[in-house]
Amino acid sequence: NTLCILISYTPQLYHLSLMNLSENDSDDEIVLPVRCSNLTYLSIKICSITFDELKTFIIDTKCNLKFLHIIGESDYNDYINDEQWEELIVNYLSKLEKFYVEYCQDIDPESESLANFQPPDQFNSLFWNQRKWIFDIEMNGMEYIYSVHSYKYSKNNLKEFINDLFSCRERWYDIDPANEISNSTRLKITNLPDDDHMMVLDLIIRDILSITQIYHLEISKENISSHILLKIINKFSALDTLKISSLKLSESKYSFNENKYSHFKSKKNKITKIYLEKMNEIEEIYFLLKLCPHIEYLKIGFIHNMDVELLMKDIFKKINNVCNQYLQSLCLHIPIANDEIIEKLKEIINRKKLLRDFSIKYVIDNIYLQWK
């Protein structure tokens, strides 16, 4: 009611930013909002009303929003219902250009089991793909953070987003500008339970897959053990990309001998792109190549105390040992690289006959190598 009364005095309002929008708790007669056809910007940092109430406000004010930013309260999970949003946008927000919705939910690993379900594809229909609005999930401690936003939007670049600069980086795996926007749902895991409580993680992943299918996985926990990574990968059947902070190989040979069934399942995964942010030993490359036999693109970030030339020879030795027929692109983050190093690498590749038809270049601290 307070909001409706306030905007009744500002019929020319075009920019509205609210810290908190809550339900009307009083018994007073509800004041209907006035027409605000000039309203093009709406941001609500804490939205404590239901989706239906928000929809009513948008319809009754007859606003012409171009920018909508909503962070919904956890009591109302209808904020991540793609069909409701699509209907609202098509019928009442036809001019909407910038869109961000976030919804937080506490993790409840003791909820009832969901058996024999097919993961839905929330926010992955033609409607969302055409607009390049995508669905992300972040598992942060004991909380899920769901968000729907523009493809190039980064939560860390909200200022640029608001100012319409759109200078933030695309996702790390966008090596091909012609990539399809479909199948873009990403899960970011910032914390993991210890080895004795992995059943909790199984239940959490089950709950996530009850919401949507996952195509891109990012794990920011440092030194994730190889056998835990193997278990996690096998939970997601549709993964296309994998990003991990750093890896700790299990004492047994790369954990594959621990569980023949898990090894068999890893052979069937569809991962084509891998980004290892920090590499401590060359054997990690061997593990990842074995884990993901369909890999096409490998990116390696920080390389700990390794000679670049020796590293390149070792990498191709591992590739040849695994007999990977799909890998055709390699990116190494080497800040010290220069034209001299590039020429040396070319000479090594040709002399050792590591590759036949290849190209190598150095761009902004990264060495890019492609071959056929």
N, C-alpha and C positions, 0 to 999 in steps of 0.2 A: 504493500500500500504506500509506504513512504516513497519508494521509487516512482510509482505512478503519479503521486502528487507532485513530486519534484519536476518530472519531465512535462507535466501539464503547463508549467510556467516557461518551458523552453521549447516551443514548437519547432524552432529552426535547428534543434540539436542535431549534430552530424557525427560527433565523436563521444562515445560513452565508455568509460573505464571504471569498473567496480572492483573493490577489494573483496567484498563478500555479498552475495545475494542469497537471502534466506526466505523461508516460507513465512506467510502471514500468520502469526500466532494469536493475534487479537480476535475478539468476537465482533469487531466493527465491520460495517458493510464494506465489501471489497470495492475498491476504486478501480474502474477500468482504465487502462492506459489510453492516452490520446494518440492520434495519428502522428507518426514521426517519419515522414517519407524522406527526409533529408539524412536520416541516420544511416551512415555507411560503415561505421566502425563500432564493434562491440567486443569488449574484453572483460571477462569475469574470472578473477584469480581463484576464488573459492565459490563454486556454484552449488548451493545447498538446497536447490529446488529440484523437482522431478523433471524429466525430459518433457513430459506433457505440459507442465507449467511454463517451461521455457518456450515451447512451441506456441502456446497460447499467447505469450507476450509478443513473440515475433509476428504472429498473424495479426493480432489486434493493433499493433503499432504501425503495421504496413510499412515497415522499414525496408530499405534497399541496401542491405549489407553487402559490402565488398570484402570486409575483413571480419572474421569471427574467431575468437580465442576463448576457449572454455576449459576450466579445470573442475571436473565434477567430483562431488563427495562420494565416498565409498558406499553409502547406503543405496545409491541409485545406479545399478549396473546397466540400466537401459541406455546410458550414454555410449555404450560400445555396441549398440544394435545397429548394424549397417543399413538395414531396410528402413528403419525409422528416419535416419538421417537422410537417406536418399530421397525418400518421399518429401521431407521438409524442404530440402534444397531444390528439388525439381519444381515444386509447387509454389514456394514462397521466397526462395533465395536464388533466383535465377542469375543474379549479377555477382554472386559470391566468387571471389578470386583467391583469397588467402584464408586457409582453414587449418585450425589446430584445436584438437580436443584431447584432453588427458583425463584418465580415470585411474584412481588408486584403489587397490583392494588388498586386504590382509590375506596372507597365505594361511590356508587351513588344511594341513596335510591329513587331518583325521576325518575329513568329509567322506561321505559314502562313496564307495568305489564306482567307477564308470567303466563298465565292461562292454566289449564288443561294439564300440562306437566308431563312426567314421568322422575324423576331424573336419569341421566346416572350414570354409574359406571366407572368413569375415573380411569385409573391405577389400575384396579381391575381384569384384565383378567388373564388367566393362565400364560401368559408370565411374568407378574409382580409378581405374587404369587410364581412362581417357583424360582425366583431370590431373593425373600424376599425384594422387593423394594416397598415401600408403599407411600400413598398420605396423606398429612396433610394439614389442613387449619387453620390459626389463624386469628381471628378477633381482630385487635389491633387498638383501636380508630376508625378512619375513613379510615382504610386500611385493605385489605385482604392480607395475606401472604400465598401463596401456596408453597408447597415444596414436592418433591419426593426424597426419600432417603432410605438407607438400614434400615431394621426394628430395629436393635439395635442401630442405630445412633441417637445421641442426639445433638441438635444444641449447647448445652452448653459444649459438649465434642468434639469440632472440632479437637483439637490437637490430642486426642487419635485416632480420625477417620483417620486423615492424616497419623499418624505414624503407622496405622494398628494395634493398640493395642486392640481396640474393648472391652474395659473394662467397658463401660458405662452400666447402668442398663437397663433392659428390662422394658416394660410398667408395671404399677402397677397391672394390671389385669391379667398378665401372670402367674397365679398360677399353670397352667397345662402346662408343657413343650411341650406337644403334640398338643397344640392349633394350629388350622389352621391359615395360614397367610391371607387367603381371608377375605373379609369384614373388612378391617383394617383401613379404612379412618377415621381420627380423626379430630374433630373441637375443637379448643381451643379459648375460648372467654375471653379476658382480660378486656374489658370494656363493660358496658351496659348503654343504655340511661335511664334517669329517668322515673318514672311511667307515666308521662304525654306525653312521646314521644315513647311509646312502638310500635306504628305503624311503626316507622322507623326501629325498630328491625325486625318486621314482613317482611318488604320489603328486608332487608338485608338477612334474612334467605331464603327468596324466591330466591334471586340471588345465594346464595350458593348452594341450591338444584338444580339449573339449571345447575350447573357444575358437581355435584356428589352426590351420596347418602352418608349419614353420619351414622356411626355405633358406634362411640365413642365420647362422649361429655365431655369436661372439662371446668369448669367455675371458673376462679380465682378471680372474684369479691367477696369481703368479705361481709358476712351478706346479701346474696341475699334473698329477701323476698319469702316466700313459694308460694304465688299466682303467682309471676313472674316466678318462677321455673316451676310451673305447666303449665303455658302457653307455655314456651319454650319447655318443654318435649313433649307436644302435637303436636309440629310442626314437629318432627322427628319420623317417623313411624318405622324406622329400628334400633333404638338405642339398643345396647347391654350393654354398660357400661356408667356409669355416675360418674364424679368426681367433687365435689364442695368444695370450700375453707371453707365456713361456711354458716350457714343458720339462717334466722330470721323468726320465725313463725308468720303468720298473726294473728291479734286480734281475728277474727272469728275462729271457731274450725278448725285449720289446713287448712283453705281456701277451703276445699272440699265442704262445704255447700254453697259457694259463687256461684258456677256454676255447675249445675247438669250435663250439657253436658261435661264439662271439666273432671268432676269426672268419667263419663262413659268412656271417651277416655283414661284416665289414667289406667283404668282396662285392656285396650287392649294393653298397651305398652309391649315391649319385653325385657326390661332391666333386666339383670341377675346379674350384679355386680355393687356395689356402694361403693365409697370411700368418706367419709366425713372427711376432713382434720382436722377441729376443731369442737368439739361438746361442746355446752354451757349448754344444758339441755336434759334430757332423752326423752322428748316429741318429739324431732327431730327424734329419731329413729322410733317412732310410725308413724310420718308423712311419712317418707321414705318407711316404710313397706307398708303403705296404698297406697302410690303413685306408688310403683312398686311391684305388687303382685307376680311377677315371679322371684323375687330376689333369687339368690343361694349363693351369697358371699357378705358379708358386712365387710368393713374395716373402722375403726375409728382411726383417728390420735390423735391430742392433745385433752385431756379430761380435761376440766376446773374444778378444785376443786371438784373432785368426788372420793369417796371411791371405790376402785376397786371391792371389794367383793359385796358391795351394788349395784354397777353399773351392775355387772354380773347378779344379781338376777332381777334387774329392766328390763334389756334387754330381758331376757327370759320371763318375765311377759308380756312385750309388744308383743313378738313373739307369745305367746300363745293366747293373746287377739285378734290378727289379724288372727290367724289360718293360718299362712303361711306354706304351705306344701313343698315348694321348698328350702328354706333356710337351708343350711347344713354346712356352713363354716363362721367363724367369726374371724377377726383379730383386736386386740387392741394394739395400740402403748403405752406401759407402760414402760418407761425407768427405773423405780424403781423396776420393777418386779424381783423376784428371785425364787429360788427353794421353799422357804417357802411359798411364795404367791401362787405358782402353786399348792402346796399340799393343801392349804386352799381352793382354788377354787375347786379342785377335791372333797374335803370333802363336800363343800356346794352343789355342783351339785348332788352328791349322796344322801346326807341327805334330800335335798328338792325335790329329784326326778325330777330335771329339765330336765335331759337327761338320756337315757338308754345306748346306745352304742356310746361312744364318746372317743376322744383322745385330749389331751391338751399338748402343748409344748411351750417353751420360746426360741426364736431365735432372737438375736441382737435387743433388746428393744421391740420386738413384742411378744404378746401372740397369738398363733394360736389354735383355737378350732374347731374341726370337729365332726360331728355326723351323724347318719343315721336315 
